[in-house]
Amino acid sequence: MKNLLIILSITIVIGNSYSQNLKFGLKGGINSTSLIGSDADNLEGRFNYHAGVVFNINVNENFSIQPEAVYSSQGFEDDLNGILVDGQLDYINVPILIDYKIISNLSIQGGPQIGILTVDEAEPENLASMDIGAETVDISGVFGAQYITPIDIFVQARYAIGLTDVVDGLNGKNSVLSLSLGYFF
């Protein structure tokens, strides 16, 4: 949580220096999540949600920097000998994206993302929950697109691919496809 506050503080300071070029927004949406890698081949995906804040700092006519802070419910499902296991990995994700306008209100985005683990839990059907043993920090690469309407409602489609393993020593990285709806104030 302390890291998130530091990142948000830096973002606000940077934003204040560009105040006339700064937009603030809120967003929420759905995730399709799973783990990918040789140790995650048998895992199934699951649908989850995300919600957060968005800053869009206009650098020039075509480029913006778009930092965000997003609570993201992620994870996987597994069938272990007939027992359904729901793996829940929730993060506070902080992507720092380069936003490039390709036409008037449509842009492509890409950049790094750091995720701070908030929930690390496996819930076997009819059994007590247990820790998965996930790393506390997840690093991902993010790319996607954003469309902003003339009334500042925006729609985003993104894919985040994990660059670090979720559990140390196992080949399994986060894979998140997200669709968001939001509003810039």
C-alpha positions as CSV (number, residue, x, y, z in Angstrom):
1,M,0.0,0.0,0.0
2,K,2.9,2.3,0.8
3,N,4.3,1.8,-2.7
4,L,0.9,2.7,-4.3
5,L,0.8,5.9,-2.3
6,I,4.3,6.8,-3.4
7,I,3.4,6.1,-7.1
8,L,0.2,8.1,-6.8
9,S,2.0,11.0,-5.2
10,I,4.6,11.1,-8.0
11,T,1.8,11.0,-10.5
12,I,0.0,13.9,-8.9
13,V,3.1,16.0,-8.7
14,I,3.8,15.3,-12.4
15,G,0.2,16.0,-13.2
16,N,0.2,19.3,-11.4
17,S,3.1,20.5,-13.6
18,Y,0.9,19.7,-16.6
19,S,-2.4,20.8,-15.0
20,Q,-3.9,22.3,-18.1
21,N,-3.0,19.0,-20.0
22,L,-4.2,16.6,-17.3
23,K,-7.3,14.5,-17.3
24,F,-8.5,12.5,-14.3
25,G,-10.9,9.6,-14.7
26,L,-12.5,6.5,-13.2
27,K,-12.9,3.1,-14.8
28,G,-14.1,-0.4,-14.3
29,G,-14.6,-3.5,-16.3
30,I,-14.1,-7.2,-16.7
31,N,-11.0,-9.4,-16.9
32,S,-10.5,-12.8,-18.5
33,T,-7.5,-14.1,-16.6
34,S,-5.4,-17.2,-16.3
35,L,-1.8,-18.2,-16.0
36,I,0.4,-19.3,-18.9
37,G,3.6,-21.3,-19.0
38,S,4.7,-24.9,-18.9
39,D,3.7,-25.4,-15.3
40,A,0.3,-23.8,-15.9
41,D,-0.8,-25.8,-19.0
42,N,-3.8,-27.5,-17.3
43,L,-5.2,-24.4,-15.7
44,E,-8.4,-22.8,-16.9
45,G,-9.2,-19.1,-17.0
46,R,-11.8,-17.3,-15.1
47,F,-13.7,-14.0,-15.4
48,N,-13.1,-11.3,-12.9
49,Y,-13.4,-7.5,-12.5
50,H,-11.2,-4.4,-12.1
51,A,-11.8,-0.8,-11.0
52,G,-9.5,2.2,-10.6
53,V,-8.3,5.7,-11.4
54,V,-6.8,7.0,-14.6
55,F,-4.6,10.0,-15.3
56,N,-4.0,11.2,-18.8
57,I,-1.1,13.7,-19.2
58,N,-1.1,15.2,-22.6
59,V,2.5,15.7,-23.8
60,N,1.7,17.0,-27.3
61,E,-1.0,16.6,-30.0
62,N,-0.4,12.9,-30.5
63,F,1.3,11.6,-27.3
64,S,0.1,11.2,-23.8
65,I,1.4,9.4,-20.7
66,Q,-1.3,7.5,-18.9
67,P,-0.6,6.2,-15.4
68,E,-3.3,4.3,-13.6
69,A,-3.9,2.6,-10.3
70,V,-6.3,-0.3,-10.7
71,Y,-7.6,-3.0,-8.3
72,S,-7.7,-6.2,-10.4
73,S,-9.1,-9.5,-9.4
74,Q,-7.2,-12.2,-11.3
75,G,-6.6,-15.9,-11.0
76,F,-7.3,-19.3,-12.5
77,E,-9.4,-22.5,-12.0
78,D,-8.1,-26.0,-11.8
79,D,-9.5,-29.5,-11.5
80,L,-7.4,-31.6,-9.1
81,N,-8.7,-35.1,-9.2
82,G,-12.3,-34.0,-9.4
83,I,-11.9,-31.2,-6.9
84,L,-12.5,-27.7,-8.4
85,V,-9.9,-25.2,-7.1
86,D,-10.5,-21.5,-7.5
87,G,-7.1,-19.6,-7.5
88,Q,-7.6,-16.0,-6.6
89,L,-4.7,-13.6,-7.2
90,D,-5.7,-10.0,-6.7
91,Y,-3.4,-7.1,-7.4
92,I,-3.2,-3.3,-7.3
93,N,-1.8,-2.8,-10.8
94,V,0.0,0.4,-11.7
95,P,0.5,0.6,-15.5
96,I,2.5,3.6,-16.9
97,L,1.4,3.7,-20.6
98,I,2.4,5.7,-23.6
99,D,-0.7,6.7,-25.4
100,Y,-0.4,7.4,-29.1
101,K,-3.3,8.8,-31.1
102,I,-3.7,7.1,-34.4
103,I,-6.9,9.0,-35.3
104,S,-8.9,11.7,-33.6
105,N,-10.3,9.9,-30.5
106,L,-8.6,6.5,-31.0
107,S,-5.2,5.7,-29.5
108,I,-3.0,2.7,-29.0
109,Q,-1.3,2.2,-25.7
110,G,1.7,0.2,-24.3
111,G,4.1,0.1,-21.4
112,P,5.1,-1.6,-18.2
113,Q,2.9,-2.5,-15.3
114,I,3.8,-3.3,-11.7
115,G,1.3,-5.3,-9.7
116,I,1.3,-5.4,-5.9
117,L,-0.3,-8.7,-4.6
118,T,-3.3,-8.2,-2.2
119,V,-5.0,-11.6,-2.3
120,D,-3.1,-14.9,-2.6
121,E,-5.6,-17.7,-2.1
122,A,-6.6,-21.1,-3.4
123,E,-10.1,-22.2,-2.6
124,P,-10.7,-25.9,-3.1
125,E,-14.3,-26.9,-3.4
126,N,-15.7,-27.8,0.1
127,L,-12.3,-27.4,1.7
128,A,-10.5,-24.6,3.7
129,S,-8.7,-21.9,1.7
130,M,-4.9,-21.9,1.5
131,D,-2.1,-19.6,0.3
132,I,-0.8,-20.2,-3.3
133,G,2.6,-18.8,-2.4
134,A,2.6,-16.1,-5.0
135,E,5.3,-13.5,-5.3
136,T,4.3,-10.1,-3.8
137,V,5.2,-8.2,-7.0
138,D,4.2,-8.9,-10.6
139,I,5.8,-7.2,-13.6
140,S,3.8,-7.2,-16.9
141,G,3.9,-5.7,-20.3
142,V,0.6,-4.1,-21.4
143,F,-0.7,-3.1,-24.8
144,G,-4.1,-2.2,-26.1
145,A,-6.3,0.6,-27.4
146,Q,-8.5,3.4,-26.1
147,Y,-11.4,5.3,-27.6
148,I,-12.5,8.5,-26.0
149,T,-16.0,9.8,-27.0
150,P,-16.6,13.6,-27.4
151,I,-18.4,13.5,-24.0
152,D,-15.3,12.0,-22.3
153,I,-16.6,8.5,-21.8
154,F,-13.8,6.1,-22.8
155,V,-13.6,2.4,-23.7
156,Q,-10.4,0.4,-23.4
157,A,-9.3,-3.1,-24.6
158,R,-6.0,-4.4,-23.2
159,Y,-3.8,-7.4,-22.9
160,A,-1.3,-7.7,-20.0
161,I,1.3,-10.5,-20.3
162,G,3.3,-11.3,-17.2
163,L,7.0,-11.0,-17.4
164,T,7.7,-12.6,-14.0
165,D,6.5,-15.9,-12.7
166,V,3.6,-15.8,-10.2
167,V,5.2,-18.4,-7.9
168,D,9.0,-18.6,-7.6
169,G,10.4,-21.7,-9.2
170,L,7.3,-22.5,-11.3
171,N,6.8,-21.4,-15.0
172,G,3.5,-19.6,-14.8
173,K,2.9,-16.0,-15.6
174,N,-0.3,-13.8,-15.4
175,S,-2.3,-13.4,-18.6
176,V,-5.1,-10.8,-18.5
177,L,-7.4,-9.6,-21.2
178,S,-9.5,-6.6,-20.0
179,L,-12.3,-4.5,-21.3
180,S,-13.0,-1.2,-19.5
181,L,-15.5,1.6,-19.5
182,G,-14.7,4.9,-17.8
183,Y,-15.2,8.6,-17.7
184,F,-12.7,11.5,-17.7
185,F,-13.7,14.4,-15.5
